[in-house]
Protein backbone atom coordinates (compact mmCIF):
# COMPACT_ATOMS: atom_id res chain seq x y z
CA UNK A 1 0.00 0.00 0.00
CA UNK A 2 1.25 3.47 -0.89
CA UNK A 3 2.26 5.50 2.13
CA UNK A 4 0.47 8.80 2.65
CA UNK A 5 2.69 11.84 2.39
CA UNK A 6 2.10 14.25 5.27
CA UNK A 7 3.68 17.70 4.86
CA UNK A 8 4.14 19.55 8.16
CA UNK A 9 5.08 23.23 7.91
CA UNK A 10 7.05 24.75 10.81
CA UNK A 11 7.12 28.56 10.60
CA UNK A 12 8.41 29.68 14.01
CA UNK A 13 10.68 28.60 16.85
CA UNK A 14 7.89 27.58 19.26
CA UNK A 15 6.00 25.61 16.62
CA UNK A 16 8.63 22.87 16.53
CA UNK A 17 8.18 22.09 20.21
CA UNK A 18 4.42 22.19 19.68
CA UNK A 19 4.53 19.30 17.21
CA UNK A 20 7.78 17.45 17.88
CA UNK A 21 5.97 14.38 19.23
CA UNK A 22 3.70 14.38 16.17
CA UNK A 23 6.71 14.53 13.84
CA UNK A 24 8.20 11.51 15.62
CA UNK A 25 4.91 9.62 15.40
CA UNK A 26 4.61 10.41 11.67
CA UNK A 27 8.20 9.33 11.08
CA UNK A 28 7.62 6.00 12.85
CA UNK A 29 4.18 5.22 11.38
CA UNK A 30 4.44 2.44 8.75
CA UNK A 31 1.71 3.94 6.55
CA UNK A 32 2.91 7.56 6.55
CA UNK A 33 5.79 9.53 5.02
CA UNK A 34 6.78 12.76 6.78
CA UNK A 35 7.61 15.75 4.55
CA UNK A 36 9.00 18.43 6.86
CA UNK A 37 9.05 22.04 5.62
CA UNK A 38 10.84 24.74 7.60
CA UNK A 39 9.91 28.34 6.85
CA UNK A 40 9.84 31.95 8.02
CA UNK A 41 11.38 32.85 11.39
CA UNK A 42 12.14 29.19 12.19
CA UNK A 43 15.11 29.64 9.84
CA UNK A 44 16.42 32.91 11.28
CA UNK A 45 19.27 32.87 13.79
CA UNK A 46 18.28 36.18 15.39
CA UNK A 47 15.08 34.52 16.63
CA UNK A 48 16.78 31.29 17.67
CA UNK A 49 16.77 29.20 14.50
CA UNK A 50 15.08 25.85 15.09
CA UNK A 51 16.84 24.06 12.23
CA UNK A 52 19.81 22.82 14.24
CA UNK A 53 17.55 21.28 16.88
CA UNK A 54 15.34 19.68 14.22
CA UNK A 55 18.26 18.05 12.43
CA UNK A 56 19.87 17.03 15.72
CA UNK A 57 16.66 15.23 16.63
CA UNK A 58 16.99 13.13 13.48
CA UNK A 59 14.39 14.73 11.21
CA UNK A 60 15.10 15.24 7.51
CA UNK A 61 14.00 18.55 6.02
CA UNK A 62 12.24 18.31 2.67
CA UNK A 63 12.27 22.06 1.93
CA UNK A 64 13.23 25.43 3.38
CA UNK A 65 11.25 28.60 2.67
CA UNK A 66 12.90 31.98 3.34
CA UNK A 67 10.03 34.49 3.35
CA UNK A 68 10.43 36.85 6.33
CA UNK A 69 10.66 40.54 5.52
CA UNK A 70 12.48 42.80 7.97
CA UNK A 71 10.53 45.47 9.80
CA UNK A 72 8.63 43.64 12.53
CA UNK A 73 5.53 45.71 11.82
CA UNK A 74 2.08 45.03 10.41
CA UNK A 75 3.08 45.74 6.81
CA UNK A 76 6.03 43.35 7.03
CA UNK A 77 3.79 40.67 8.53
CA UNK A 78 1.26 40.99 5.68
CA UNK A 79 3.98 40.90 3.01
CA UNK A 80 5.71 37.95 4.70
CA UNK A 81 2.41 36.07 4.51
CA UNK A 82 2.09 36.90 0.82
CA UNK A 83 5.60 35.71 0.02
CA UNK A 84 4.88 32.56 2.00
CA UNK A 85 1.89 31.77 -0.21
CA UNK A 86 4.04 32.11 -3.33
CA UNK A 87 6.93 30.02 -2.02
CA UNK A 88 4.89 27.29 -0.32
CA UNK A 89 2.78 26.85 -3.45
CA UNK A 90 5.93 25.93 -5.35
CA UNK A 91 7.06 23.57 -2.59
CA UNK A 92 3.69 21.79 -2.49
CA UNK A 93 3.72 21.49 -6.28
CA UNK A 94 7.14 19.83 -6.11
CA UNK A 95 6.61 17.39 -3.25
CA UNK A 96 2.91 16.58 -3.87
CA UNK A 97 1.71 15.89 -0.30
CA UNK A 98 -1.52 14.01 0.40
CA UNK A 99 -2.23 16.17 3.48
CA UNK A 100 -0.71 19.45 4.69
CA UNK A 101 -0.52 20.13 8.43
CA UNK A 102 -0.40 23.67 9.79
CA UNK A 103 0.13 24.63 13.42
CA UNK A 104 -1.65 27.14 15.64
CA UNK A 105 -2.21 30.80 14.83
CA UNK A 106 0.87 32.74 13.78
CA UNK A 107 0.50 35.01 10.75
CA UNK A 108 2.91 32.81 8.74
CA UNK A 109 0.58 29.81 9.16
CA UNK A 110 -2.06 31.61 7.13
CA UNK A 111 0.21 31.26 4.09
CA UNK A 112 0.30 27.49 4.55
CA UNK A 113 -3.47 27.27 4.83
CA UNK A 114 -4.18 29.45 1.78
CA UNK A 115 -1.64 27.72 -0.46
CA UNK A 116 -2.89 24.23 0.42
CA UNK A 117 -6.56 25.20 0.08
CA UNK A 118 -6.21 26.79 -3.36
CA UNK A 119 -4.21 23.78 -4.54
CA UNK A 120 -6.96 21.34 -3.44
CA UNK A 121 -4.68 19.66 -0.90
CA UNK A 122 -6.45 18.42 2.26
CA UNK A 123 -5.49 20.65 5.19
CA UNK A 124 -5.17 19.63 8.84
CA UNK A 125 -5.05 22.30 11.55
CA UNK A 126 -3.62 21.80 15.04
CA UNK A 127 -4.75 23.97 17.99
CA UNK A 128 -7.81 25.53 16.38
CA UNK A 129 -10.89 26.69 18.24
CA UNK A 130 -9.12 28.70 20.93
CA UNK A 131 -9.84 32.35 21.70
CA UNK A 132 -7.54 35.20 22.68
CA UNK A 133 -9.25 38.35 21.40
CA UNK A 134 -6.34 39.57 19.22
CA UNK A 135 -5.14 39.10 15.63
CA UNK A 136 -4.07 35.52 16.42
CA UNK A 137 -7.72 34.65 16.99
CA UNK A 138 -8.69 36.00 13.56
CA UNK A 139 -5.93 33.92 11.97
CA UNK A 140 -6.84 30.84 13.98
CA UNK A 141 -10.54 30.95 13.10
CA UNK A 142 -9.76 31.74 9.45
CA UNK A 143 -7.56 28.65 9.23
CA UNK A 144 -10.34 26.65 10.85
CA UNK A 145 -12.64 27.59 7.97
CA UNK A 146 -9.96 26.63 5.43
CA UNK A 147 -9.05 23.34 7.14
CA UNK A 148 -10.58 19.93 6.46
CA UNK A 149 -9.42 18.21 9.66
CA UNK A 150 -9.18 19.77 13.09
CA UNK A 151 -6.97 18.48 15.93
CA UNK A 152 -7.94 20.60 18.91
CA UNK A 153 -6.33 20.73 22.34
CA UNK A 154 -9.34 20.98 24.65
CA UNK A 155 -13.03 20.16 24.77
CA UNK A 156 -14.10 23.80 24.73
CA UNK A 157 -12.00 24.29 21.58
CA UNK A 158 -13.72 21.30 19.97
CA UNK A 159 -17.16 22.74 20.75
CA UNK A 160 -16.14 26.13 19.36
CA UNK A 161 -14.87 24.66 16.07
CA UNK A 162 -18.17 22.83 15.62
CA UNK A 163 -20.09 26.05 16.36
CA UNK A 164 -18.07 27.68 13.58
CA UNK A 165 -19.84 25.27 11.23
CA UNK A 166 -17.29 22.48 10.93
CA UNK A 167 -18.41 18.87 10.61
CA UNK A 168 -18.03 17.21 14.02
CA UNK A 169 -16.88 14.00 12.30
CA UNK A 170 -13.59 15.69 11.47
CA UNK A 171 -13.04 17.59 14.73
CA UNK A 172 -10.83 15.56 17.08
CA UNK A 173 -9.96 16.48 20.67
CA UNK A 174 -6.52 14.88 20.78
CA UNK A 175 -4.99 17.24 23.32
CA UNK A 176 -1.95 19.38 22.52
CA UNK A 177 1.20 17.60 21.23
CA UNK A 178 3.34 19.92 23.35
CA UNK A 179 1.97 18.18 26.44
CA UNK A 180 3.61 14.97 25.20
CA UNK A 181 7.02 16.61 25.77
CA UNK A 182 5.96 17.89 29.17
CA UNK A 183 5.00 14.34 30.11
CA UNK A 184 8.53 13.17 29.28
CA UNK A 185 10.13 16.05 31.15
CA UNK A 186 8.24 15.26 34.35
CA UNK A 187 10.22 12.02 34.56
CA UNK A 188 13.56 13.89 34.63
CA UNK A 189 13.26 15.41 38.10
CA UNK A 190 15.88 18.11 38.78
CA UNK A 191 17.60 20.47 36.37
CA UNK A 192 19.47 18.15 34.00
CA UNK A 193 21.95 20.64 32.48
CA UNK A 194 23.86 23.86 33.05
CA UNK A 195 22.07 26.49 30.90
CA UNK A 196 25.05 28.87 30.89
CA UNK A 197 27.49 26.21 29.76
CA UNK A 198 25.21 24.62 27.18
CA UNK A 199 23.58 27.70 25.64
CA UNK A 200 25.84 30.65 26.36
CA UNK A 201 23.65 33.73 26.16
CA UNK A 202 24.57 37.20 27.40
CA UNK A 203 24.58 39.05 30.70
CA UNK A 204 25.43 38.12 34.25
CA UNK A 205 25.32 34.51 35.36
CA UNK A 206 23.41 34.63 38.64
CA UNK A 207 23.48 31.63 40.98
CA UNK A 208 20.60 29.28 40.14
CA UNK A 209 20.97 27.07 43.23
CA UNK A 210 18.64 29.25 45.28
CA UNK A 211 15.92 29.21 42.66
CA UNK A 212 15.20 31.26 39.55
CA UNK A 213 12.40 32.69 37.40
CA UNK A 214 11.99 32.25 33.65
CA UNK A 215 10.86 35.29 31.63
CA UNK A 216 9.37 35.16 28.12
CA UNK A 217 7.31 38.09 26.89
CA UNK A 218 6.27 38.64 23.27
CA UNK A 219 4.74 41.75 21.69
CA UNK A 220 0.97 41.74 21.18
CA UNK A 221 0.16 42.35 17.52
CA UNK A 222 -2.83 44.65 18.06
CA UNK A 223 -0.91 46.58 20.75
CA UNK A 224 2.44 46.54 18.93
CA UNK A 225 2.99 50.32 19.20
CA UNK A 226 3.14 49.96 22.98
CA UNK A 227 5.47 46.97 23.03
CA UNK A 228 8.41 48.96 24.40
CA UNK A 229 6.31 50.42 27.23
CA UNK A 230 4.98 46.95 28.05
CA UNK A 231 8.41 45.34 28.30
CA UNK A 232 9.79 48.19 30.39
CA UNK A 233 7.22 47.49 33.13
CA UNK A 234 8.34 43.85 33.23
CA UNK A 235 12.02 44.87 33.24
CA UNK A 236 11.49 47.22 36.19
CA UNK A 237 9.76 44.48 38.15
CA UNK A 238 12.36 41.81 37.37
CA UNK A 239 15.24 44.17 38.20
CA UNK A 240 13.92 44.42 41.78
CA UNK A 241 13.90 40.65 42.39
CA UNK A 242 16.40 38.96 44.66
CA UNK A 243 16.15 35.78 42.57
CA UNK A 244 17.98 34.91 39.37
CA UNK A 245 16.02 35.37 36.13
CA UNK A 246 16.58 33.61 32.81
CA UNK A 247 15.09 35.76 30.04
CA UNK A 248 14.26 34.53 26.52
CA UNK A 249 14.11 36.67 23.36
CA UNK A 250 10.69 37.46 21.80
CA UNK A 251 9.07 36.02 18.67
CA UNK A 252 9.23 37.80 15.30
CA UNK A 253 5.87 39.57 15.62
CA UNK A 254 4.83 43.14 14.90
CA UNK A 255 6.30 45.08 17.82
CA UNK A 256 9.27 42.74 18.33
CA UNK A 257 11.64 45.59 17.50
CA UNK A 258 10.11 47.69 20.27
CA UNK A 259 10.43 44.82 22.73
CA UNK A 260 14.06 44.15 21.76
CA UNK A 261 14.98 47.85 21.81
CA UNK A 262 13.37 48.23 25.22
CA UNK A 263 15.42 45.35 26.61
CA UNK A 264 18.69 46.63 25.15
CA UNK A 265 18.08 50.21 26.30
CA UNK A 266 17.20 49.09 29.83
CA UNK A 267 20.32 46.91 29.99
CA UNK A 268 22.51 49.85 29.00
CA UNK A 269 21.07 52.11 31.69
CA UNK A 270 20.67 49.61 34.53
CA UNK A 271 22.80 46.93 36.15
CA UNK A 272 20.81 43.74 35.77
CA UNK A 273 22.85 41.64 38.18
CA UNK A 274 20.18 38.96 38.43
CA UNK A 275 19.29 38.49 34.72
CA UNK A 276 20.78 36.35 31.94
CA UNK A 277 19.44 36.43 28.37
CA UNK A 278 19.04 33.54 25.90
CA UNK A 279 17.96 33.46 22.25
CA UNK A 280 16.64 29.95 22.21
CA UNK A 281 16.85 26.52 23.83
CA UNK A 282 16.00 22.95 22.91
CA UNK A 283 12.33 22.35 23.71
CA UNK A 284 12.96 19.56 26.20
CA UNK A 285 15.64 21.57 27.99
CA UNK A 286 13.35 24.59 28.13
CA UNK A 287 10.57 22.56 29.74
CA UNK A 288 13.07 21.03 32.18
CA UNK A 289 14.18 24.57 33.02
CA UNK A 290 10.56 25.61 33.62
CA UNK A 291 9.76 22.54 35.69
CA UNK A 292 12.53 23.40 38.15
CA UNK A 293 11.91 27.17 38.22
CA UNK A 294 9.99 29.31 40.68
CA UNK A 295 7.68 30.12 37.80
CA UNK A 296 7.23 31.82 34.44
CA UNK A 297 6.78 35.58 33.97
CA UNK A 298 5.49 36.94 30.66
CA UNK A 299 2.78 36.09 28.13
CA UNK A 300 3.88 32.91 26.36
CA UNK A 301 1.32 30.20 25.68
CA UNK A 302 3.73 27.71 27.30
CA UNK A 303 2.50 29.16 30.59
CA UNK A 304 -1.07 28.31 29.69
CA UNK A 305 -0.38 24.85 28.26
CA UNK A 306 2.73 23.00 29.43
CA UNK A 307 3.04 24.85 32.73
CA UNK A 308 -0.54 23.91 33.61
CA UNK A 309 0.28 20.24 33.02
CA UNK A 310 3.53 20.43 35.01
CA UNK A 311 2.08 22.53 37.84
CA UNK A 312 4.43 25.49 37.27
CA UNK A 313 3.24 28.90 38.59
CA UNK A 314 2.73 31.55 35.90
CA UNK A 315 2.38 35.33 36.00
CA UNK A 316 0.56 36.06 32.74
CA UNK A 317 1.03 39.67 31.68
CA UNK A 318 -1.45 41.58 29.52
CA UNK A 319 -3.95 40.48 26.89
CA UNK A 320 -2.04 38.03 24.66
CA UNK A 321 -3.62 34.93 26.27
CA UNK A 322 -7.05 36.39 26.99
CA UNK A 323 -9.89 33.85 27.26
CA UNK A 324 -7.70 30.78 26.76
CA UNK A 325 -8.56 27.75 28.89
CA UNK A 326 -6.49 27.79 32.06
CA UNK A 327 -5.37 25.52 34.85
CA UNK A 328 -5.09 26.88 38.38
CA UNK A 329 -1.43 27.82 37.87
CA UNK A 330 -2.01 31.26 36.27
CA UNK A 331 -2.20 34.72 37.85
CA UNK A 332 -3.28 37.38 35.33
CA UNK A 333 -1.84 40.88 35.70
CA UNK A 334 -1.66 44.04 33.60
CA UNK A 335 1.38 45.75 32.12
CA UNK A 336 2.23 47.15 35.51
CA UNK A 337 5.41 46.82 37.57
CA UNK A 338 3.60 46.78 40.90
CA UNK A 339 1.04 44.17 39.84
CA UNK A 340 3.85 41.91 38.62
CA UNK A 341 5.79 42.27 41.89
CA UNK A 342 2.64 41.64 43.92
CA UNK A 343 1.96 38.44 41.94
CA UNK A 344 5.56 37.29 42.49
CA UNK A 345 5.15 37.73 46.25
CA UNK A 346 1.81 35.89 46.14
CA UNK A 347 3.35 32.89 44.37
CA UNK A 348 6.20 32.83 46.88
CA UNK A 349 3.69 32.49 49.72
CA UNK A 350 1.70 29.65 48.13
CA UNK A 351 2.28 25.95 47.61
CA UNK A 352 2.91 24.58 44.12
CA UNK A 353 -0.21 24.52 41.88
CA UNK A 354 -1.99 21.21 41.27
CA UNK A 355 -1.22 19.95 37.70
CA UNK A 356 -4.07 20.13 35.17
CA UNK A 357 -4.94 18.02 32.12
CA UNK A 358 -6.96 20.78 30.46
CA UNK A 359 -4.77 20.45 27.33
CA UNK A 360 -4.45 16.67 27.28
CA UNK A 361 -2.64 13.83 28.95
CA UNK A 362 0.55 13.41 26.91
CA UNK A 363 -0.36 11.17 23.94
CA UNK A 364 -1.55 13.66 21.30
CA UNK A 365 1.18 13.00 18.72
CA UNK A 366 0.36 9.32 18.28
CA UNK A 367 -3.38 10.04 18.24
CA UNK A 368 -3.03 12.59 15.44
CA UNK A 369 -0.74 10.36 13.37
CA UNK A 370 -3.17 7.44 13.66
CA UNK A 371 -6.05 9.61 12.44
CA UNK A 372 -4.04 11.06 9.55
CA UNK A 373 -3.23 7.53 8.39
CA UNK A 374 -6.87 6.58 7.76
CA UNK A 375 -9.03 9.73 7.58
CA UNK A 376 -10.79 10.06 4.19
CA UNK A 377 -8.88 12.40 1.88
CA UNK A 378 -11.04 15.45 1.12
CA UNK A 379 -10.52 19.09 0.27
CA UNK A 380 -14.15 20.20 0.27
CA UNK A 381 -16.53 21.00 3.11
CA UNK A 382 -19.18 18.44 3.96
CA UNK A 383 -22.49 19.90 5.10
CA UNK A 384 -22.53 20.49 8.86
CA UNK A 385 -25.21 23.19 9.25
Buried (B, 14 or more C-beta within 10 A) or exposed (E): EEEBBBBBBBBBBBBBBBBBBBBBBBBEBEEBBBBBBBBBBBBBEEBBBBBEBBEEBEBEBBBBBEBBBEBBBBEBBEBBBBBBBEBBBEBBEEBEBBBBBBBBBBBBBBBBBBBBBEBEBBBBBBBBBBBBBBBBBBBBBBBBBBBBBBBBBBEBBBBBBBEBEBBEEBBBBBBBBBBBBBBBBBEBEEBEBEBBEEBEBEBBEBEBEEBBBBBBBBBBBBBBEBBBEBBBBBBBBBBEBEBBBBBBBBBBBBBBBBBBEBBEBBBEEEEBEBBBBBBBBBBBBBBBBBBBBBBBBBBBBBBBBBBBBBBBBBBBBBBBBBEBBBBEBBBBBEBBBEBBBBBBEEBEEEEEBEBBEBBBEBBBBBBBBBBBBEBEEEBEBEEEE
